[in-house]
Amino acid sequence: MCLTGCVRVLFFALWRAIFAALIALLLVRIDAYVEGHHSETLPGRAWRAYRERGRKGVRRGTPPDAGSAIETRGRPRP
């Protein structure tokens, strides 16, 4: 009895994981298709804007106020 219940739980857990992986693969393929075939058209730009709506870009380089940064060596400024 217990073995049947455990197998049933494992089967449904694996089924959901496999289904989620297939959906993720499908969405990646759709994203690659839209980016490859419609990158400069209006639907492509709309798709890119929708895809990047929650991302914040990584800022690289020296910040503009780096000269007034706190000294990290532990000694006060002269």
Long-range contacts (C-beta under 8 A, 24 or more apart in sequence): none
